[in-house]
Amino acid sequence: MSLEVGMIGLGIMGSAISANLLKDGISIVGYDVAEEQVDILAGKGGKKAASPKEVADKTDIVITLLPSVTALDEVVWGKDGILASKHRGLIVVESGTLPLEDKLRAHEALDKAGMVMLDCTLSGTGAQAALKDLAVYGSGDRAAFDACVPVFKGFARSHYYLGEFGNGSKMKYVANLLVAIHNVAAAEAFVLGMKAGLDPELIYKVISDGAGTSRMFEVRGPLMVRGRYDDATMKMDVWQKDLNIISSFAKSINCPTPLLAASAQAYIAAMAQGRDKQDTGSVCAVMEDWANYKRAK
């Protein structure tokens, strides 16, 4: 009998993960508030669900990839939410980037209902998700985590067990802090090179092969070379939410993050320029504007 997994949240990341699990022979029961996303899943061989409750009723492992605390509250506590299913023993793999205190609320509520919630954040972009180039930062009940390993192998290149519930989110905050800084650093480097007269494709080729490269330079560099950001793998407005979560968490433990604070200005400027639905690589366009640099047509 094939493994059947529930997926709640079929956006850029969720749809890519679902597609890879289906390719790996794992059956998917999916739900999203956007019905067209559920239809796309069905077109790939997945099964439709009309609510989080239905997903929880039909599967033993449910992955949630949610964009906000409001969405988390509705999925867990809503009229047709996970708690309404009363599926004791259900494993809920919460994989979104959300404030830790809100994940802890959901963890406690599900525990009281006889369900297990894991905090398993993901490192990687939507483009990386399509290539199974994700890392899972898992935390919570060890037995539940081990039961999910076959699922993780279906959509990620690596998975790590990090201990008590919440450590997955903490590690994601560390990872996203670096992503935020490296992305802006890549943009700054491209603009310096281009304004100095270097070809962007040449910058990408040479720097990718040297000591100055980074994963973000390599992942978002092609977007910066082309100067086109509408095909987003991480939308600027969603990223702004992530940055606020990291900053708030750092403040709560009195940890200064000066480079994150400096990088945040480029993202704020991108939002001010109406780039909220563009890829976060569009900070390169912001840097070009700041440098009074215009690309040749």
PASEBA-1860 file (N, C-alpha, C; in nm, 3 decimals):
! residues 297
1> MSLEVGMI> 0.084/-0.119/0.000/0.000/0.000/0.000/0.088/0.124/0.000 ~ 0.059/0.220/-0.089/0.141/0.340/-0.100/0.113/0.435/0.015 ~ 0.212/0.515/0.050/0.200/0.615/0.155/0.112/0.729/0.106 ~ 0.022/0.777/0.194/-0.067/0.887/0.159/-0.043/1.003/0.256 ~ -0.018/1.119/0.202/0.018/1.236/0.282/-0.078/1.350/0.251 ~ -0.114/1.426/0.354/-0.197/1.543/0.336/-0.111/1.667/0.316 ~ -0.157/1.759/0.233/-0.084/1.884/0.210/-0.184/1.999/0.221 ~ -0.161/2.086/0.318/-0.247/2.203/0.336/-0.161/2.326/0.308
9> GLGIMGSA> -0.193/2.393/0.198/-0.113/2.505/0.150/-0.042/2.465/0.023 ~ -0.098/2.507/-0.092/-0.045/2.464/-0.221/0.005/2.583/-0.303 ~ 0.077/2.672/-0.234/0.137/2.786/-0.302/0.262/2.745/-0.377 ~ 0.355/2.838/-0.392/0.478/2.811/-0.468/0.552/2.691/-0.410 ~ 0.573/2.690/-0.279/0.648/2.582/-0.215/0.565/2.454/-0.205 ~ 0.442/2.467/-0.160/0.357/2.350/-0.140/0.328/2.275/-0.269 ~ 0.305/2.348/-0.377/0.277/2.281/-0.504/0.400/2.208/-0.557 ~ 0.518/2.267/-0.537/0.642/2.202/-0.582/0.669/2.075/-0.501
17> ISANLLKD> 0.649/2.084/-0.370/0.669/1.967/-0.283/0.570/1.857/-0.319 ~ 0.444/1.893/-0.340/0.342/1.794/-0.376/0.378/1.723/-0.505 ~ 0.425/1.800/-0.604/0.461/1.741/-0.733/0.573/1.639/-0.717 ~ 0.672/1.670/-0.634/0.782/1.577/-0.614/0.740/1.453/-0.537 ~ 0.651/1.470/-0.439/0.602/1.353/-0.366/0.521/1.261/-0.457 ~ 0.442/1.319/-0.545/0.366/1.238/-0.640/0.460/1.160/-0.732 ~ 0.566/1.226/-0.776/0.665/1.159/-0.861/0.734/1.045/-0.786 ~ 0.743/1.060/-0.653/0.809/0.959/-0.571/0.714/0.844/-0.534
25> GISIVGYD> 0.592/0.849/-0.585/0.495/0.743/-0.558/0.413/0.761/-0.433 ~ 0.419/0.880/-0.374/0.341/0.909/-0.253/0.212/0.978/-0.293 ~ 0.101/0.925/-0.247/-0.031/0.983/-0.278/-0.052/1.109/-0.197 ~ -0.110/1.213/-0.258/-0.131/1.341/-0.192/-0.279/1.377/-0.187 ~ -0.325/1.413/-0.069/-0.459/1.471/-0.051/-0.437/1.617/-0.016 ~ -0.481/1.708/-0.102/-0.446/1.848/-0.084/-0.561/1.943/-0.065 ~ -0.532/2.052/0.008/-0.630/2.159/0.027/-0.560/2.294/0.024 ~ -0.626/2.392/-0.035/-0.580/2.530/-0.034/-0.704/2.619/-0.045
33> VAEEQVDI> -0.696/2.738/0.014/-0.809/2.830/0.004/-0.831/2.874/-0.141 ~ -0.725/2.869/-0.222/-0.736/2.900/-0.365/-0.771/2.770/-0.439 ~ -0.895/2.758/-0.481/-0.942/2.633/-0.542/-0.865/2.596/-0.668 ~ -0.815/2.698/-0.740/-0.741/2.667/-0.862/-0.613/2.589/-0.832 ~ -0.555/2.612/-0.713/-0.435/2.538/-0.676/-0.467/2.390/-0.650 ~ -0.584/2.365/-0.594/-0.627/2.227/-0.570/-0.654/2.157/-0.704 ~ -0.709/2.233/-0.799/-0.735/2.177/-0.932/-0.604/2.141/-1.001 ~ -0.503/2.224/-0.984/-0.371/2.195/-1.043/-0.315/2.067/-0.984
41> LAGKGGKK> -0.328/2.051/-0.852/-0.281/1.928/-0.786/-0.354/1.807/-0.844 ~ -0.486/1.818/-0.860/-0.564/1.707/-0.914/-0.519/1.673/-1.056 ~ -0.482/1.775/-1.131/-0.434/1.753/-1.267/-0.303/1.676/-1.272 ~ -0.228/1.681/-1.162/-0.100/1.609/-1.153/-0.116/1.470/-1.092 ~ -0.240/1.436/-1.055/-0.265/1.304/-0.996/-0.296/1.303/-0.849 ~ -0.300/1.421/-0.786/-0.335/1.430/-0.645/-0.485/1.423/-0.623 ~ -0.524/1.417/-0.497/-0.666/1.409/-0.461/-0.709/1.539/-0.394 ~ -0.829/1.583/-0.427/-0.882/1.707/-0.372/-0.943/1.686/-0.234
49> AASPKEVA> -0.932/1.788/-0.150/-1.003/1.791/-0.022/-1.072/1.926/-0.010 ~ -1.186/1.930/0.055/-1.264/2.052/0.065/-1.232/2.133/0.190 ~ -1.150/2.077/0.280/-1.120/2.146/0.406/-0.999/2.081/0.473 ~ -0.936/2.152/0.568/-0.829/2.090/0.647/-0.879/1.966/0.722 ~ -1.002/1.969/0.768/-1.059/1.854/0.839/-1.060/1.731/0.750 ~ -1.100/1.748/0.625/-1.104/1.634/0.534/-0.964/1.578/0.509 ~ -0.866/1.667/0.497/-0.727/1.621/0.480/-0.685/1.539/0.601 ~ -0.715/1.590/0.722/-0.677/1.521/0.845/-0.751/1.389/0.861
57> DKTDIVIT> -0.874/1.384/0.817/-0.953/1.260/0.827/-0.894/1.149/0.740 ~ -0.839/1.187/0.625/-0.801/1.089/0.524/-0.654/1.048/0.526 ~ -0.572/1.116/0.607/-0.429/1.086/0.607/-0.375/1.076/0.749 ~ -0.258/1.016/0.764/-0.194/1.005/0.895/-0.082/1.106/0.916 ~ -0.033/1.163/0.805/0.070/1.267/0.811/0.021/1.384/0.726 ~ 0.017/1.503/0.786/-0.027/1.623/0.715/0.084/1.728/0.720 ~ 0.123/1.778/0.604/0.220/1.888/0.596/0.143/2.018/0.579 ~ 0.171/2.116/0.664/0.108/2.247/0.648/0.215/2.349/0.610
65> LLPSVTAL> 0.186/2.426/0.505/0.273/2.534/0.459/0.186/2.658/0.449 ~ 0.185/2.736/0.556/0.088/2.844/0.569/0.156/2.981/0.569 ~ 0.092/3.081/0.507/0.156/3.211/0.489/0.146/3.306/0.608 ~ 0.059/3.275/0.706/0.036/3.372/0.813/-0.020/3.303/0.937 ~ -0.018/3.376/1.048/-0.077/3.326/1.172/-0.228/3.312/1.156 ~ -0.290/3.403/1.083/-0.434/3.395/1.057/-0.467/3.263/0.988 ~ -0.386/3.226/0.890/-0.407/3.100/0.820/-0.387/2.981/0.914 ~ -0.287/2.987/0.999/-0.263/2.880/1.096/-0.383/2.863/1.189
73> DEVVWGKD> -0.434/2.973/1.239/-0.548/2.967/1.330/-0.669/2.903/1.262 ~ -0.694/2.940/1.137/-0.809/2.886/1.064/-0.790/2.737/1.036 ~ -0.670/2.697/0.999/-0.642/2.557/0.966/-0.651/2.468/1.089 ~ -0.605/2.518/1.203/-0.607/2.436/1.326/-0.741/2.445/1.397 ~ -0.787/2.569/1.425/-0.904/2.588/1.510/-1.034/2.618/1.434 ~ -1.029/2.635/1.306/-1.148/2.671/1.229/-1.257/2.565/1.237 ~ -1.376/2.603/1.193/-1.492/2.514/1.197/-1.463/2.381/1.129 ~ -1.393/2.386/1.018/-1.354/2.264/0.948/-1.202/2.248/0.951
81> GILASKHR> -1.144/2.281/1.067/-1.001/2.272/1.084/-0.955/2.133/1.126 ~ -0.826/2.121/1.149/-0.767/1.992/1.184/-0.824/1.937/1.315 ~ -0.842/2.023/1.414/-0.894/1.975/1.543/-1.034/1.916/1.530 ~ -1.110/1.962/1.432/-1.245/1.910/1.412/-1.246/1.767/1.364 ~ -1.134/1.718/1.313/-1.129/1.581/1.262/-1.123/1.478/1.374 ~ -1.069/1.518/1.491/-1.055/1.427/1.607/-0.975/1.301/1.569 ~ -0.879/1.316/1.481/-0.795/1.205/1.436/-0.678/1.188/1.532 ~ -0.697/1.105/1.633/-0.592/1.082/1.731/-0.474/1.010/1.664
89> GLIVVESG> -0.354/1.053/1.700/-0.234/0.995/1.641/-0.189/1.064/1.513 ~ -0.266/1.160/1.466/-0.229/1.234/1.345/-0.098/1.310/1.369 ~ -0.010/1.308/1.269/0.114/1.386/1.275/0.098/1.507/1.183 ~ 0.112/1.626/1.240/0.104/1.750/1.163/0.245/1.808/1.152 ~ 0.295/1.818/1.031/0.429/1.869/1.005/0.416/2.016/0.964 ~ 0.432/2.107/1.061/0.416/2.250/1.031/0.548/2.303/0.976 ~ 0.544/2.349/0.850/0.668/2.382/0.780/0.680/2.529/0.739 ~ 0.586/2.612/0.779/0.593/2.752/0.743/0.687/2.831/0.833
97> TLPLEDKL> 0.717/2.954/0.791/0.797/3.046/0.873/0.701/3.137/0.947 ~ 0.679/3.108/1.074/0.581/3.178/1.157/0.643/3.209/1.293 ~ 0.584/3.303/1.367/0.635/3.330/1.503/0.629/3.203/1.587 ~ 0.734/3.179/1.663/0.743/3.056/1.741/0.631/3.045/1.843 ~ 0.593/3.157/1.904/0.487/3.150/2.005/0.354/3.101/1.947 ~ 0.329/3.129/1.821/0.205/3.083/1.759/0.212/2.935/1.724 ~ 0.328/2.889/1.684/0.344/2.745/1.662/0.328/2.669/1.794 ~ 0.379/2.727/1.901/0.367/2.662/2.032/0.220/2.652/2.075
105> RAHEALDK> 0.140/2.754/2.045/-0.004/2.749/2.075/-0.070/2.632/2.003 ~ -0.038/2.618/1.875/-0.096/2.510/1.796/-0.046/2.374/1.845 ~ 0.081/2.368/1.879/0.139/2.243/1.930/0.066/2.196/2.056 ~ 0.040/2.289/2.147/-0.029/2.255/2.272/-0.172/2.209/2.246 ~ -0.243/2.279/2.156/-0.382/2.243/2.127/-0.392/2.106/2.061 ~ -0.303/2.077/1.968/-0.306/1.948/1.902/-0.265/1.836/1.996 ~ -0.171/1.864/2.084/-0.129/1.764/2.183/-0.246/1.724/2.273 ~ -0.324/1.822/2.316/-0.440/1.794/2.401/-0.544/1.709/2.328
113> AGMVMLDC> -0.544/1.717/2.194/-0.639/1.641/2.114/-0.584/1.505/2.071 ~ -0.466/1.470/2.124/-0.407/1.341/2.091/-0.335/1.339/1.957 ~ -0.300/1.456/1.908/-0.227/1.467/1.782/-0.085/1.516/1.811 ~ 0.006/1.494/1.716/0.145/1.535/1.733/0.179/1.642/1.629 ~ 0.230/1.753/1.674/0.274/1.855/1.581/0.426/1.865/1.583 ~ 0.486/1.863/1.465/0.630/1.883/1.450/0.655/2.022/1.395 ~ 0.764/2.081/1.435/0.809/2.209/1.380/0.921/2.175/1.282 ~ 0.887/2.170/1.153/0.984/2.127/1.051/0.992/2.232/0.941
121> TLSGTGAQ> 1.070/2.335/0.965/1.085/2.439/0.866/1.172/2.392/0.750 ~ 1.166/2.466/0.639/1.235/2.426/0.518/1.332/2.534/0.473 ~ 1.450/2.494/0.434/1.548/2.587/0.379/1.555/2.570/0.229 ~ 1.526/2.679/0.156/1.529/2.674/0.010/1.419/2.759/-0.049 ~ 1.434/2.794/-0.174/1.335/2.874/-0.246/1.236/2.783/-0.318 ~ 1.134/2.843/-0.378/1.040/2.766/-0.457/1.108/2.698/-0.574 ~ 1.205/2.767/-0.636/1.279/2.708/-0.747/1.360/2.587/-0.699 ~ 1.417/2.598/-0.582/1.492/2.486/-0.526/1.397/2.371/-0.490
129> AALKDLAV> 1.278/2.405/-0.442/1.180/2.302/-0.407/1.144/2.218/-0.530 ~ 1.132/2.282/-0.645/1.099/2.210/-0.768/1.206/2.107/-0.803 ~ 1.330/2.133/-0.760/1.443/2.043/-0.790/1.476/1.949/-0.674 ~ 1.389/1.945/-0.573/1.413/1.865/-0.451/1.539/1.911/-0.378 ~ 1.570/2.040/-0.393/1.692/2.096/-0.333/1.655/2.172/-0.205 ~ 1.587/2.103/-0.113/1.547/2.161/0.014/1.615/2.089/0.129 ~ 1.628/2.158/0.241/1.673/2.095/0.366/1.561/2.110/0.468 ~ 1.532/2.003/0.541/1.429/2.004/0.644/1.495/2.023/0.780
137> YGSGDRAA> 1.450/2.125/0.853/1.498/2.150/0.990/1.389/2.101/1.086 ~ 1.401/1.977/1.131/1.295/1.914/1.209/1.313/1.924/1.358 ~ 1.202/1.942/1.430/1.208/1.943/1.576/1.075/1.899/1.634 ~ 1.082/1.845/1.755/0.963/1.793/1.821/0.980/1.645/1.854 ~ 0.869/1.574/1.864/0.869/1.433/1.900/0.956/1.351/1.805 ~ 1.054/1.281/1.859/1.151/1.209/1.774/1.087/1.094/1.698 ~ 0.999/1.020/1.763/0.935/0.908/1.694/0.851/0.956/1.577 ~ 0.781/1.067/1.597/0.699/1.123/1.488/0.789/1.170/1.374
145> FDACVPVF> 0.901/1.234/1.409/0.995/1.279/1.307/1.046/1.160/1.225 ~ 1.085/1.053/1.293/1.137/0.935/1.224/1.031/0.876/1.131 ~ 0.905/0.880/1.173/0.797/0.827/1.089/0.780/0.908/0.961 ~ 0.823/1.035/0.965/0.808/1.124/0.850/0.928/1.122/0.755 ~ 1.036/1.056/0.794/1.158/1.057/0.712/1.133/1.010/0.569 ~ 1.054/0.902/0.546/1.028/0.863/0.406/0.962/0.975/0.325 ~ 0.882/1.057/0.392/0.818/1.170/0.324/0.921/1.278/0.293 ~ 1.005/1.309/0.391/1.109/1.410/0.370/1.199/1.372/0.252
153> KGFARSHY> 1.232/1.244/0.242/1.319/1.197/0.134/1.253/1.215/-0.002 ~ 1.121/1.226/-0.003/1.049/1.242/-0.128/1.052/1.383/-0.184 ~ 1.089/1.482/-0.100/1.089/1.619/-0.152/1.211/1.702/-0.113 ~ 1.303/1.646/-0.032/1.419/1.723/0.014/1.548/1.646/-0.008 ~ 1.658/1.720/-0.022/1.788/1.655/-0.039/1.849/1.615/0.094 ~ 1.803/1.679/0.205/1.856/1.646/0.338/1.753/1.679/0.445 ~ 1.769/1.617/0.560/1.680/1.644/0.674/1.762/1.632/0.802 ~ 1.731/1.720/0.896/1.805/1.724/1.022/1.706/1.723/1.138
161> YLGEFGNG> 1.736/1.639/1.239/1.658/1.642/1.362/1.733/1.730/1.461 ~ 1.666/1.836/1.509/1.733/1.939/1.589/1.691/1.942/1.736 ~ 1.610/1.843/1.779/1.575/1.839/1.921/1.435/1.889/1.950 ~ 1.420/1.959/2.062/1.288/1.996/2.111/1.212/2.085/2.014 ~ 1.079/2.078/2.025/0.991/2.157/1.939/1.030/2.305/1.946 ~ 1.040/2.367/1.830/1.079/2.508/1.822/1.218/2.529/1.767 ~ 1.303/2.427/1.781/1.440/2.442/1.730/1.442/2.450/1.577 ~ 1.343/2.391/1.513/1.334/2.401/1.368/1.314/2.545/1.325
169> SKMKYVAN> 1.225/2.616/1.394/1.201/2.756/1.362/1.323/2.841/1.393 ~ 1.386/2.815/1.505/1.505/2.893/1.542/1.615/2.877/1.436 ~ 1.633/2.755/1.386/1.735/2.734/1.283/1.695/2.804/1.154 ~ 1.566/2.805/1.123/1.520/2.874/1.002/1.544/3.025/1.014 ~ 1.527/3.081/1.133/1.555/3.223/1.151/1.703/3.252/1.122 ~ 1.790/3.163/1.169/1.934/3.178/1.141/1.960/3.170/0.991 ~ 1.899/3.071/0.927/1.920/3.053/0.783/1.867/3.173/0.704 ~ 1.748/3.220/0.739/1.689/3.330/0.664/1.761/3.463/0.688
177> LLVAIHNV> 1.821/3.478/0.806/1.903/3.596/0.829/2.017/3.599/0.726 ~ 2.081/3.485/0.706/2.190/3.478/0.609/2.140/3.497/0.466 ~ 2.024/3.438/0.435/1.966/3.456/0.301/1.940/3.604/0.274 ~ 1.882/3.673/0.372/1.850/3.815/0.356/1.975/3.896/0.326 ~ 2.080/3.872/0.401/2.204/3.947/0.385/2.275/3.910/0.254 ~ 2.285/3.781/0.225/2.356/3.736/0.106/2.285/3.780/-0.022 ~ 2.152/3.785/-0.020/2.077/3.828/-0.137/2.106/3.974/-0.170 ~ 2.105/4.059/-0.067/2.136/4.201/-0.087/2.283/4.218/-0.126
185> AAAEAFVL> 2.371/4.139/-0.065/2.514/4.145/-0.100/2.535/4.109/-0.246 ~ 2.464/4.008/-0.294/2.475/3.968/-0.435/2.430/4.082/-0.525 ~ 2.318/4.145/-0.490/2.267/4.257/-0.570/2.367/4.372/-0.572 ~ 2.422/4.404/-0.456/2.519/4.514/-0.446/2.641/4.485/-0.533 ~ 2.685/4.359/-0.532/2.801/4.321/-0.612/2.772/4.332/-0.762 ~ 2.654/4.284/-0.803/2.617/4.294/-0.944/2.615/4.439/-0.991 ~ 2.555/4.527/-0.909/2.543/4.667/-0.949/2.680/4.734/-0.955 ~ 2.767/4.704/-0.860/2.903/4.757/-0.865/2.972/4.715/-0.995
193> GMKAGLDP> 2.963/4.586/-1.026/3.027/4.536/-1.147/2.968/4.595/-1.273 ~ 2.835/4.601/-1.281/2.771/4.653/-1.401/2.801/4.801/-1.421 ~ 2.798/4.879/-1.311/2.826/5.022/-1.325/2.972/5.045/-1.362 ~ 3.057/4.950/-1.328/3.199/4.959/-1.364/3.223/4.914/-1.509 ~ 3.118/4.867/-1.576/3.130/4.829/-1.716/3.139/4.681/-1.743 ~ 3.125/4.597/-1.639/3.132/4.452/-1.659/2.997/4.396/-1.704 ~ 3.001/4.296/-1.787/2.880/4.229/-1.835/2.822/4.143/-1.722 ~ 2.689/4.151/-1.696/2.631/4.075/-1.583/2.647/3.925/-1.597
201> ELIYKVIS> 2.639/3.872/-1.719/2.659/3.728/-1.737/2.801/3.687/-1.701 ~ 2.896/3.772/-1.735/3.035/3.745/-1.701/3.056/3.753/-1.550 ~ 2.992/3.850/-1.485/3.000/3.861/-1.339/2.951/3.732/-1.275 ~ 2.837/3.685/-1.324/2.779/3.563/-1.266/2.871/3.443/-1.285 ~ 2.923/3.426/-1.406/3.008/3.311/-1.436/3.135/3.311/-1.352 ~ 3.201/3.426/-1.345/3.331/3.433/-1.277/3.316/3.426/-1.125 ~ 3.222/3.504/-1.069/3.207/3.507/-0.924/3.155/3.374/-0.870 ~ 3.068/3.308/-0.947/3.016/3.177/-0.903/3.127/3.074/-0.886
209> DGAGTSRM> 3.240/3.096/-0.953/3.350/3.001/-0.950/3.462/3.043/-0.855 ~ 3.436/3.150/-0.775/3.541/3.199/-0.687/3.502/3.203/-0.541 ~ 3.589/3.259/-0.460/3.568/3.262/-0.315/3.454/3.355/-0.275 ~ 3.416/3.446/-0.362/3.312/3.542/-0.326/3.170/3.494/-0.346 ~ 3.153/3.371/-0.396/3.018/3.325/-0.424/2.941/3.290/-0.297 ~ 2.812/3.276/-0.312/2.724/3.229/-0.204/2.610/3.153/-0.269 ~ 2.535/3.079/-0.190/2.421/3.005/-0.247/2.319/3.102/-0.306 ~ 2.298/3.216/-0.240/2.203/3.313/-0.291/2.254/3.380/-0.418
217> FEVRGPLM> 2.384/3.403/-0.427/2.440/3.457/-0.550/2.411/3.361/-0.665 ~ 2.427/3.231/-0.640/2.407/3.132/-0.744/2.261/3.111/-0.778 ~ 2.173/3.116/-0.677/2.030/3.093/-0.699/1.962/3.214/-0.762 ~ 1.991/3.334/-0.710/1.922/3.453/-0.759/2.004/3.531/-0.862 ~ 2.129/3.492/-0.879/2.212/3.557/-0.978/2.152/3.557/-1.118 ~ 2.096/3.445/-1.167/2.037/3.445/-1.301/1.925/3.548/-1.318 ~ 1.846/3.569/-1.213/1.741/3.672/-1.219/1.804/3.810/-1.230 ~ 1.910/3.831/-1.154/1.977/3.961/-1.156/2.048/3.985/-1.289
225> VRGRYDDA> 2.098/3.879/-1.350/2.159/3.892/-1.483/2.056/3.941/-1.584 ~ 1.936/3.880/-1.580/1.831/3.916/-1.675/1.761/4.047/-1.638 ~ 1.760/4.079/-1.509/1.689/4.198/-1.464/1.540/4.183/-1.471 ~ 1.491/4.061/-1.460/1.346/4.033/-1.464/1.309/3.949/-1.341 ~ 1.205/3.994/-1.271/1.175/3.936/-1.139/1.029/3.897/-1.120 ~ 0.950/3.899/-1.227/0.806/3.872/-1.210/0.775/3.726/-1.186 ~ 0.863/3.635/-1.229/0.842/3.492/-1.203/0.903/3.459/-1.068 ~ 0.828/3.491/-0.962/0.881/3.487/-0.826/0.884/3.346/-0.768
233> TMKMDVWQ> 0.996/3.314/-0.702/1.003/3.191/-0.622/0.994/3.224/-0.473 ~ 1.010/3.351/-0.438/0.981/3.403/-0.305/0.936/3.547/-0.323 ~ 0.807/3.572/-0.300/0.753/3.705/-0.323/0.799/3.802/-0.215 ~ 0.821/3.925/-0.255/0.874/4.026/-0.165/0.785/4.048/-0.043 ~ 0.651/4.049/-0.061/0.563/4.075/0.053/0.567/3.961/0.155 ~ 0.580/3.837/0.107/0.593/3.723/0.199/0.726/3.731/0.273 ~ 0.831/3.768/0.200/0.963/3.780/0.260/0.966/3.888/0.367 ~ 0.892/3.995/0.345/0.886/4.102/0.443/0.831/4.049/0.576
241> KDLNIISS> 0.733/3.960/0.566/0.678/3.895/0.686/0.785/3.814/0.757 ~ 0.865/3.740/0.680/0.972/3.659/0.738/1.076/3.745/0.809 ~ 1.113/3.856/0.746/1.212/3.946/0.806/1.162/4.002/0.938 ~ 1.035/4.037/0.944/0.978/4.091/1.068/0.980/3.987/1.179 ~ 0.955/3.861/1.143/0.958/3.753/1.243/1.099/3.737/1.299 ~ 1.198/3.735/1.211/1.337/3.720/1.257/1.376/3.835/1.348 ~ 1.347/3.957/1.304/1.383/4.075/1.382/1.318/4.074/1.519 ~ 1.190/4.037/1.523/1.118/4.033/1.652/1.176/3.927/1.744
249> FAKSINCP> 1.211/3.810/1.687/1.269/3.703/1.769/1.404/3.746/1.824 ~ 1.488/3.806/1.739/1.620/3.852/1.784/1.605/3.954/1.896 ~ 1.510/4.045/1.882/1.486/4.146/1.985/1.441/4.082/2.115 ~ 1.361/3.975/2.105/1.308/3.910/2.225/1.417/3.844/2.309 ~ 1.530/3.810/2.245/1.640/3.748/2.321/1.761/3.844/2.330 ~ 1.735/3.971/2.300/1.838/4.075/2.312/1.963/4.044/2.230 ~ 1.941/4.002/2.105/2.053/3.970/2.016/2.058/4.072/1.902 ~ 2.162/4.155/1.897/2.172/4.253/1.789/2.195/4.187/1.653
257> TPLLAASA> 2.132/4.241/1.549/2.149/4.189/1.412/2.170/4.308/1.317 ~ 2.285/4.374/1.328/2.308/4.497/1.251/2.311/4.476/1.100 ~ 2.364/4.365/1.052/2.368/4.342/0.908/2.228/4.313/0.853 ~ 2.147/4.243/0.930/2.008/4.220/0.890/1.933/4.352/0.882 ~ 1.954/4.439/0.981/1.888/4.569/0.983/1.928/4.652/0.861 ~ 2.056/4.648/0.826/2.102/4.724/0.710/2.042/4.667/0.581 ~ 2.039/4.535/0.569/1.983/4.470/0.450/1.834/4.498/0.434 ~ 1.765/4.511/0.547/1.620/4.530/0.544/1.580/4.655/0.467
265> QAYIAAMA> 1.668/4.755/0.462/1.635/4.879/0.393/1.611/4.856/0.243 ~ 1.687/4.765/0.184/1.668/4.736/0.042/1.533/4.671/0.017 ~ 1.491/4.584/0.108/1.361/4.519/0.092/1.245/4.617/0.114 ~ 1.263/4.706/0.210/1.161/4.809/0.233/1.148/4.899/0.110 ~ 1.262/4.935/0.051/1.259/5.018/-0.069/1.190/4.945/-0.184 ~ 1.212/4.814/-0.195/1.147/4.736/-0.300/0.995/4.739/-0.284 ~ 0.949/4.728/-0.160/0.806/4.737/-0.133/0.754/4.876/-0.172 ~ 0.830/4.980/-0.139/0.789/5.117/-0.172/0.782/5.138/-0.322
273> QGRDKQDT> 0.861/5.064/-0.398/0.861/5.075/-0.544/0.754/4.989/-0.610 ~ 0.671/4.924/-0.528/0.564/4.841/-0.583/0.608/4.704/-0.629 ~ 0.716/4.654/-0.572/0.770/4.524/-0.611/0.724/4.411/-0.519 ~ 0.612/4.430/-0.450/0.566/4.335/-0.348/0.540/4.194/-0.402 ~ 0.502/4.181/-0.529/0.475/4.049/-0.587/0.592/3.997/-0.670 ~ 0.700/4.074/-0.677/0.818/4.028/-0.749/0.905/3.940/-0.660 ~ 0.999/3.870/-0.723/1.095/3.789/-0.649/1.186/3.880/-0.566 ~ 1.234/3.827/-0.455/1.322/3.907/-0.368/1.452/3.945/-0.437
281> GSVCAVME> 1.485/3.878/-0.547/1.601/3.918/-0.625/1.589/4.059/-0.681 ~ 1.469/4.115/-0.678/1.447/4.251/-0.731/1.515/4.358/-0.647 ~ 1.576/4.320/-0.534/1.659/4.418/-0.463/1.773/4.466/-0.552 ~ 1.806/4.388/-0.657/1.908/4.432/-0.751/1.859/4.556/-0.826 ~ 1.732/4.558/-0.862/1.676/4.675/-0.929/1.676/4.795/-0.836 ~ 1.652/4.770/-0.708/1.657/4.877/-0.608/1.798/4.935/-0.602 ~ 1.897/4.847/-0.597/2.037/4.892/-0.592/2.075/4.970/-0.718 ~ 2.024/4.926/-0.832/2.051/4.999/-0.956/1.994/5.141/-0.948
289> DWANYKRA> 1.876/5.153/-0.892/1.815/5.284/-0.876/1.897/5.371/-0.781 ~ 1.940/5.313/-0.670/2.021/5.388/-0.573/2.153/5.434/-0.634 ~ 2.208/5.351/-0.724/2.337/5.383/-0.786/2.320/5.471/-0.911 ~ 2.195/5.506/-0.944/2.167/5.586/-1.065/2.226/5.519/-1.187 ~ 2.205/5.387/-1.192/2.256/5.307/-1.304/2.139/5.255/-1.387 ~ 2.145/5.270/-1.516/2.042/5.218/-1.606/2.106/5.123/-1.705 ~ 2.050/5.004/-1.717/2.101/4.905/-1.810/2.075/4.950/-1.954 ~ 2.164/4.909/-2.043/2.144/4.935/-2.185/2.029/4.849/-2.234
297> K> 1.944/4.903/-2.317/1.830/4.829/-2.370/1.875/4.722/-2.469
END
